[in-house]
Amino acid sequence: MAAATAVFAQSKSKEDNSITRTRYLPEYTASGELILPKNFSEWVYVGSPLTPHALNDGKAGFPEFHNVYIEPVSYEIYKKTNVFPEKTIFFKELQLVLPGQFPDGSRTEPSGRGYFPGKFNGADVTVKDTKKYPSGWGYYNFNHHEPKAKTAKLQAQSDCGYCHEASAKKDQVWTQFYPLLDK
Ligand code: HEC
């Protein structure tokens, strides 16, 4: 019994140590494309805005759930400083809703009528780097379908960043939709 307790205590302290994670920094190809960030689904989840096709004339700009993650060590730094550090990465994974039963695209499941997550559907990514990008952030699209692209070219500010600069609450990030980051 005593031995078992000791083993448990040891493995618990290992688990605590593993919380000290290595920061994942953006990786680029030789030609300067951003490489699809690794292990993003294990990052800190901050929110899921939802723009169903059925409520957007059948063609939502960003279909349909937008599951947003921030790189975890950048999040740790942000919590302390209240500033997104250089090389912060946001990952917005798109996810379709399950087929609707009603004209608004909703369906009924045991929890109620609404929108339920279906297949993954590509991703959009932002990277903060005030030396590399004139506006402070780089914007990348990894397809609005699966599979996600392995690498992505920098998007023009007039395609992506202008909207973030105009209406996102804090440093081009829509913290107004992410209570965890909204401070
Ligand atoms: C017309 C406005 C608009 C345009 C254009 C736009 N976005 Fe966004 N973006 C938003 C809004 C609003 C959110 C908040 C979450 C949501 O609704 O998806 C967002 C959130 C994001 C996020 C999550 C992190 C954050 O800043 O909140 C990423 C990553 C992102 N957008 C990337 C892109 C990329 C890449 C493009 C260009 C391909 C792009 N966006 C173009 C409005 C826009």
py3Dmol code that shows the C-alpha trace and the ligand (Angstrom):
import py3Dmol

protein = """\
ATOM      1  CA  MET A   1       0.000   0.000   0.000  1.00  0.00           C
ATOM      2  CA  ALA A   2       2.750   2.418   0.978  1.00  0.00           C
ATOM      3  CA  ALA A   3       4.598   1.593  -2.247  1.00  0.00           C
ATOM      4  CA  ALA A   4       1.504   2.261  -4.312  1.00  0.00           C
ATOM      5  CA  THR A   5       1.054   5.643  -2.656  1.00  0.00           C
ATOM      6  CA  ALA A   6       4.661   6.537  -3.392  1.00  0.00           C
ATOM      7  CA  VAL A   7       4.255   5.663  -7.059  1.00  0.00           C
ATOM      8  CA  PHE A   8       1.131   7.745  -7.240  1.00  0.00           C
ATOM      9  CA  ALA A   9       2.834  10.720  -5.614  1.00  0.00           C
ATOM     10  CA  GLN A  10       5.710  10.441  -8.060  1.00  0.00           C
ATOM     11  CA  SER A  11       3.540  10.259 -11.141  1.00  0.00           C
ATOM     12  CA  LYS A  12       1.452  13.157  -9.868  1.00  0.00           C
ATOM     13  CA  SER A  13       4.483  15.397  -9.496  1.00  0.00           C
ATOM     14  CA  LYS A  14       5.606  14.415 -13.017  1.00  0.00           C
ATOM     15  CA  GLU A  15       2.205  15.442 -14.270  1.00  0.00           C
ATOM     16  CA  ASP A  16       2.517  18.813 -12.555  1.00  0.00           C
ATOM     17  CA  ASN A  17       5.924  19.360 -14.141  1.00  0.00           C
ATOM     18  CA  SER A  18       4.595  18.596 -17.598  1.00  0.00           C
ATOM     19  CA  ILE A  19       2.414  21.707 -17.333  1.00  0.00           C
ATOM     20  CA  THR A  20       5.608  23.662 -17.976  1.00  0.00           C
ATOM     21  CA  ARG A  21       5.273  23.422 -21.739  1.00  0.00           C
ATOM     22  CA  THR A  22       7.638  24.423 -24.467  1.00  0.00           C
ATOM     23  CA  ARG A  23       6.383  27.402 -26.372  1.00  0.00           C
ATOM     24  CA  TYR A  24       5.310  26.580 -29.933  1.00  0.00           C
ATOM     25  CA  LEU A  25       6.660  29.266 -32.256  1.00  0.00           C
ATOM     26  CA  PRO A  26       5.597  29.835 -35.873  1.00  0.00           C
ATOM     27  CA  GLU A  27       7.499  27.728 -38.411  1.00  0.00           C
ATOM     28  CA  TYR A  28       8.039  28.814 -42.017  1.00  0.00           C
ATOM     29  CA  THR A  29       9.131  27.081 -45.214  1.00  0.00           C
ATOM     30  CA  ALA A  30      12.244  28.264 -47.079  1.00  0.00           C
ATOM     31  CA  SER A  31       9.961  30.278 -49.379  1.00  0.00           C
ATOM     32  CA  GLY A  32       8.324  31.980 -46.388  1.00  0.00           C
ATOM     33  CA  GLU A  33       4.998  30.143 -46.159  1.00  0.00           C
ATOM     34  CA  LEU A  34       3.639  29.409 -42.698  1.00  0.00           C
ATOM     35  CA  ILE A  35       3.632  25.707 -41.825  1.00  0.00           C
ATOM     36  CA  LEU A  36       0.337  24.404 -40.406  1.00  0.00           C
ATOM     37  CA  PRO A  37       0.818  24.714 -36.613  1.00  0.00           C
ATOM     38  CA  LYS A  38       1.202  21.397 -34.816  1.00  0.00           C
ATOM     39  CA  ASN A  39      -1.028  20.079 -32.010  1.00  0.00           C
ATOM     40  CA  PHE A  40      -3.315  23.126 -32.110  1.00  0.00           C
ATOM     41  CA  SER A  41      -6.236  21.087 -30.799  1.00  0.00           C
ATOM     42  CA  GLU A  42      -4.331  20.781 -27.499  1.00  0.00           C
ATOM     43  CA  TRP A  43      -4.013  24.567 -27.189  1.00  0.00           C
ATOM     44  CA  VAL A  44      -6.095  26.822 -24.949  1.00  0.00           C
ATOM     45  CA  TYR A  45      -9.627  27.009 -26.311  1.00  0.00           C
ATOM     46  CA  VAL A  46     -11.160  30.491 -26.091  1.00  0.00           C
ATOM     47  CA  GLY A  47     -14.482  30.355 -27.937  1.00  0.00           C
ATOM     48  CA  SER A  48     -16.690  29.219 -30.830  1.00  0.00           C
ATOM     49  CA  PRO A  49     -18.506  31.911 -32.790  1.00  0.00           C
ATOM     50  CA  LEU A  50     -21.071  30.308 -35.104  1.00  0.00           C
ATOM     51  CA  THR A  51     -22.150  31.534 -38.554  1.00  0.00           C
ATOM     52  CA  PRO A  52     -24.286  28.786 -40.094  1.00  0.00           C
ATOM     53  CA  HIS A  53     -24.569  28.726 -43.907  1.00  0.00           C
ATOM     54  CA  ALA A  54     -28.358  28.565 -43.547  1.00  0.00           C
ATOM     55  CA  LEU A  55     -28.396  31.996 -41.860  1.00  0.00           C
ATOM     56  CA  ASN A  56     -25.978  33.493 -44.441  1.00  0.00           C
ATOM     57  CA  ASP A  57     -27.635  32.850 -47.814  1.00  0.00           C
ATOM     58  CA  GLY A  58     -25.995  29.432 -47.980  1.00  0.00           C
ATOM     59  CA  LYS A  59     -22.481  30.852 -48.069  1.00  0.00           C
ATOM     60  CA  ALA A  60     -21.056  31.984 -44.759  1.00  0.00           C
ATOM     61  CA  GLY A  61     -17.647  33.634 -45.188  1.00  0.00           C
ATOM     62  CA  PHE A  62     -16.269  31.450 -42.401  1.00  0.00           C
ATOM     63  CA  PRO A  63     -18.345  28.263 -42.251  1.00  0.00           C
ATOM     64  CA  GLU A  64     -19.662  27.473 -39.651  1.00  0.00           C
ATOM     65  CA  PHE A  65     -18.405  26.955 -36.050  1.00  0.00           C
ATOM     66  CA  HIS A  66     -15.159  28.895 -35.544  1.00  0.00           C
ATOM     67  CA  ASN A  67     -13.315  27.099 -32.768  1.00  0.00           C
ATOM     68  CA  VAL A  68     -10.600  29.485 -31.626  1.00  0.00           C
ATOM     69  CA  TYR A  69      -7.409  28.414 -29.814  1.00  0.00           C
ATOM     70  CA  ILE A  70      -4.387  30.354 -28.540  1.00  0.00           C
ATOM     71  CA  GLU A  71      -0.938  28.832 -28.175  1.00  0.00           C
ATOM     72  CA  PRO A  72      -0.749  27.921 -24.472  1.00  0.00           C
ATOM     73  CA  VAL A  73       2.546  29.519 -23.446  1.00  0.00           C
ATOM     74  CA  SER A  74       1.576  32.751 -25.213  1.00  0.00           C
ATOM     75  CA  TYR A  75      -1.609  32.586 -23.148  1.00  0.00           C
ATOM     76  CA  GLU A  76       0.411  32.194 -19.929  1.00  0.00           C
ATOM     77  CA  ILE A  77       2.417  35.294 -20.841  1.00  0.00           C
ATOM     78  CA  TYR A  78      -0.737  37.222 -21.784  1.00  0.00           C
ATOM     79  CA  LYS A  79      -2.297  36.417 -18.412  1.00  0.00           C
ATOM     80  CA  LYS A  80       0.657  38.062 -16.673  1.00  0.00           C
ATOM     81  CA  THR A  81       1.283  41.012 -18.995  1.00  0.00           C
ATOM     82  CA  ASN A  82      -2.133  41.683 -20.576  1.00  0.00           C
ATOM     83  CA  VAL A  83      -0.318  41.987 -23.915  1.00  0.00           C
ATOM     84  CA  PHE A  84      -0.155  39.339 -26.648  1.00  0.00           C
ATOM     85  CA  PRO A  85       3.568  38.562 -26.843  1.00  0.00           C
ATOM     86  CA  GLU A  86       5.498  38.513 -30.111  1.00  0.00           C
ATOM     87  CA  LYS A  87       4.943  35.188 -31.974  1.00  0.00           C
ATOM     88  CA  THR A  88       1.527  34.569 -30.430  1.00  0.00           C
ATOM     89  CA  ILE A  89      -0.455  32.230 -32.692  1.00  0.00           C
ATOM     90  CA  PHE A  90      -4.241  32.049 -32.912  1.00  0.00           C
ATOM     91  CA  PHE A  91      -5.779  29.052 -34.613  1.00  0.00           C
ATOM     92  CA  LYS A  92      -9.369  29.193 -35.795  1.00  0.00           C
ATOM     93  CA  GLU A  93     -10.530  25.744 -36.834  1.00  0.00           C
ATOM     94  CA  LEU A  94     -13.713  25.756 -38.866  1.00  0.00           C
ATOM     95  CA  GLN A  95     -16.275  23.056 -38.310  1.00  0.00           C
ATOM     96  CA  LEU A  96     -19.517  22.426 -40.184  1.00  0.00           C
ATOM     97  CA  VAL A  97     -22.823  21.895 -38.409  1.00  0.00           C
ATOM     98  CA  LEU A  98     -24.706  18.613 -38.775  1.00  0.00           C
ATOM     99  CA  PRO A  99     -27.343  18.786 -41.524  1.00  0.00           C
ATOM    100  CA  GLY A 100     -30.370  20.844 -40.504  1.00  0.00           C
ATOM    101  CA  GLN A 101     -33.989  19.755 -40.216  1.00  0.00           C
ATOM    102  CA  PHE A 102     -35.426  23.295 -40.331  1.00  0.00           C
ATOM    103  CA  PRO A 103     -35.047  26.182 -42.839  1.00  0.00           C
ATOM    104  CA  ASP A 104     -32.687  27.994 -40.457  1.00  0.00           C
ATOM    105  CA  GLY A 105     -30.326  25.006 -40.590  1.00  0.00           C
ATOM    106  CA  SER A 106     -31.015  23.933 -37.037  1.00  0.00           C
ATOM    107  CA  ARG A 107     -31.958  20.455 -35.871  1.00  0.00           C
ATOM    108  CA  THR A 108     -33.302  18.846 -32.733  1.00  0.00           C
ATOM    109  CA  GLU A 109     -31.131  16.687 -30.511  1.00  0.00           C
ATOM    110  CA  PRO A 110     -31.721  15.443 -26.943  1.00  0.00           C
ATOM    111  CA  SER A 111     -30.295  18.684 -25.534  1.00  0.00           C
ATOM    112  CA  GLY A 112     -32.648  20.894 -27.569  1.00  0.00           C
ATOM    113  CA  ARG A 113     -33.013  22.607 -30.931  1.00  0.00           C
ATOM    114  CA  GLY A 114     -29.855  24.188 -32.260  1.00  0.00           C
ATOM    115  CA  TYR A 115     -26.636  23.677 -34.190  1.00  0.00           C
ATOM    116  CA  PHE A 116     -24.445  20.660 -33.577  1.00  0.00           C
ATOM    117  CA  PRO A 117     -20.802  20.215 -34.552  1.00  0.00           C
ATOM    118  CA  GLY A 118     -20.052  18.064 -37.603  1.00  0.00           C
ATOM    119  CA  LYS A 119     -17.014  17.756 -39.868  1.00  0.00           C
ATOM    120  CA  PHE A 120     -13.902  19.896 -39.650  1.00  0.00           C
ATOM    121  CA  ASN A 121     -13.621  22.371 -42.492  1.00  0.00           C
ATOM    122  CA  GLY A 122     -10.199  24.018 -42.754  1.00  0.00           C
ATOM    123  CA  ALA A 123      -8.607  26.763 -40.682  1.00  0.00           C
ATOM    124  CA  ASP A 124      -7.464  30.370 -40.459  1.00  0.00           C
ATOM    125  CA  VAL A 125      -4.416  31.415 -38.479  1.00  0.00           C
ATOM    126  CA  THR A 126      -2.933  34.673 -37.207  1.00  0.00           C
ATOM    127  CA  VAL A 127       0.628  35.259 -36.016  1.00  0.00           C
ATOM    128  CA  LYS A 128       1.813  38.331 -34.128  1.00  0.00           C
ATOM    129  CA  ASP A 129       5.195  39.602 -35.269  1.00  0.00           C
ATOM    130  CA  THR A 130       5.607  43.362 -35.366  1.00  0.00           C
ATOM    131  CA  LYS A 131       8.995  43.111 -37.107  1.00  0.00           C
ATOM    132  CA  LYS A 132       7.828  40.744 -39.841  1.00  0.00           C
ATOM    133  CA  TYR A 133       4.348  42.083 -40.632  1.00  0.00           C
ATOM    134  CA  PRO A 134       3.691  45.796 -41.316  1.00  0.00           C
ATOM    135  CA  SER A 135       0.324  45.715 -39.488  1.00  0.00           C
ATOM    136  CA  GLY A 136       1.733  43.685 -36.582  1.00  0.00           C
ATOM    137  CA  TRP A 137      -0.085  40.441 -37.427  1.00  0.00           C
ATOM    138  CA  GLY A 138       0.164  37.966 -40.315  1.00  0.00           C
ATOM    139  CA  TYR A 139      -3.002  36.317 -41.653  1.00  0.00           C
ATOM    140  CA  TYR A 140      -3.048  32.847 -43.196  1.00  0.00           C
ATOM    141  CA  ASN A 141      -5.755  30.638 -44.670  1.00  0.00           C
ATOM    142  CA  PHE A 142      -5.305  26.841 -44.567  1.00  0.00           C
ATOM    143  CA  ASN A 143      -8.401  26.121 -46.749  1.00  0.00           C
ATOM    144  CA  HIS A 144     -12.098  26.314 -45.986  1.00  0.00           C
ATOM    145  CA  HIS A 145     -12.393  22.550 -46.551  1.00  0.00           C
ATOM    146  CA  GLU A 146     -10.487  19.456 -45.488  1.00  0.00           C
ATOM    147  CA  PRO A 147      -7.754  18.455 -45.619  1.00  0.00           C
ATOM    148  CA  LYS A 148      -6.154  21.597 -44.279  1.00  0.00           C
ATOM    149  CA  ALA A 149      -3.307  22.918 -46.401  1.00  0.00           C
ATOM    150  CA  LYS A 150       0.140  21.937 -45.091  1.00  0.00           C
ATOM    151  CA  THR A 151       1.502  25.446 -45.666  1.00  0.00           C
ATOM    152  CA  ALA A 152      -0.108  28.816 -46.409  1.00  0.00           C
ATOM    153  CA  LYS A 153       0.882  32.092 -48.039  1.00  0.00           C
ATOM    154  CA  LEU A 154       0.550  35.412 -46.248  1.00  0.00           C
ATOM    155  CA  GLN A 155      -2.818  37.031 -47.083  1.00  0.00           C
ATOM    156  CA  ALA A 156      -3.095  40.670 -48.126  1.00  0.00           C
ATOM    157  CA  GLN A 157      -4.156  43.042 -45.369  1.00  0.00           C
ATOM    158  CA  SER A 158      -7.049  44.059 -47.659  1.00  0.00           C
ATOM    159  CA  ASP A 159      -8.343  40.446 -47.575  1.00  0.00           C
ATOM    160  CA  CYS A 160      -8.160  39.759 -43.854  1.00  0.00           C
ATOM    161  CA  GLY A 161      -6.515  42.214 -41.518  1.00  0.00           C
ATOM    162  CA  TYR A 162      -8.533  45.323 -42.450  1.00  0.00           C
ATOM    163  CA  CYS A 163     -11.620  43.882 -40.755  1.00  0.00           C
ATOM    164  CA  HIS A 164      -9.693  42.865 -37.626  1.00  0.00           C
ATOM    165  CA  GLU A 165      -8.065  46.313 -37.469  1.00  0.00           C
ATOM    166  CA  ALA A 166     -11.448  48.010 -37.802  1.00  0.00           C
ATOM    167  CA  SER A 167     -13.555  46.083 -35.295  1.00  0.00           C
ATOM    168  CA  ALA A 168     -11.618  43.624 -33.113  1.00  0.00           C
ATOM    169  CA  LYS A 169     -11.475  44.850 -29.541  1.00  0.00           C
ATOM    170  CA  LYS A 170      -7.838  44.358 -28.646  1.00  0.00           C
ATOM    171  CA  ASP A 171      -4.713  44.321 -30.809  1.00  0.00           C
ATOM    172  CA  GLN A 172      -6.605  42.869 -33.841  1.00  0.00           C
ATOM    173  CA  VAL A 173      -7.991  40.024 -31.697  1.00  0.00           C
ATOM    174  CA  TRP A 174     -11.753  39.699 -31.118  1.00  0.00           C
ATOM    175  CA  THR A 175     -11.423  39.497 -27.365  1.00  0.00           C
ATOM    176  CA  GLN A 176     -15.035  40.704 -27.098  1.00  0.00           C
ATOM    177  CA  PHE A 177     -16.037  37.118 -28.013  1.00  0.00           C
ATOM    178  CA  TYR A 178     -13.504  35.346 -25.767  1.00  0.00           C
ATOM    179  CA  PRO A 179     -14.271  35.922 -22.067  1.00  0.00           C
ATOM    180  CA  LEU A 180     -11.001  34.221 -21.100  1.00  0.00           C
ATOM    181  CA  LEU A 181      -9.004  36.929 -22.906  1.00  0.00           C
ATOM    182  CA  ASP A 182     -11.305  39.891 -22.377  1.00  0.00           C
ATOM    183  CA  LYS A 183      -9.738  41.911 -19.593  1.00  0.00           C
TER     184      LYS A 183
END
"""
ligand_1 = """\
43
HEC
C -15.253 40.877 -42.435
C -14.448 40.719 -41.255
C -13.335 39.672 -41.217
C -12.448 39.325 -42.207
C -12.350 39.854 -43.626
C -11.568 38.333 -41.617
N -11.898 38.084 -40.319
Fe -10.900 36.873 -39.038
N -12.311 37.210 -37.642
C -13.429 38.025 -37.790
C -14.272 37.922 -36.611
C -15.579 38.653 -36.362
C -13.630 37.024 -35.748
C -14.103 36.591 -34.381
C -14.427 35.143 -34.358
C -15.305 34.757 -35.490
O -16.441 35.252 -35.588
O -14.819 33.968 -36.299
C -12.404 36.600 -36.427
C -11.478 35.755 -35.853
C -10.331 35.308 -36.472
C -9.331 34.479 -35.862
C -9.302 34.053 -34.411
C -8.441 35.015 -33.586
C -9.007 36.404 -33.466
O -8.357 37.354 -33.974
O -10.079 36.617 -32.856
C -8.401 34.195 -36.814
C -7.179 33.327 -36.648
C -8.813 34.870 -38.027
N -9.984 35.556 -37.777
C -8.136 34.837 -39.231
C -8.572 35.486 -40.386
C -7.957 35.303 -41.693
C -6.769 34.431 -41.991
C -8.669 36.088 -42.574
C -8.483 36.202 -44.060
C -8.509 34.966 -44.820
C -9.698 36.765 -41.791
N -9.611 36.370 -40.486
C -10.561 37.690 -42.330
C -13.687 38.853 -38.840
C -12.999 38.860 -40.042
"""
view = py3Dmol.view(width=600, height=400)
view.addModel(protein, "pdb")
view.setStyle({"model": 0}, {"cartoon": {"style": "trace"}})
view.addModel(ligand_1, "xyz")
view.setStyle({"model": 1}, {"stick": {}})
view.zoomTo()
view.show()
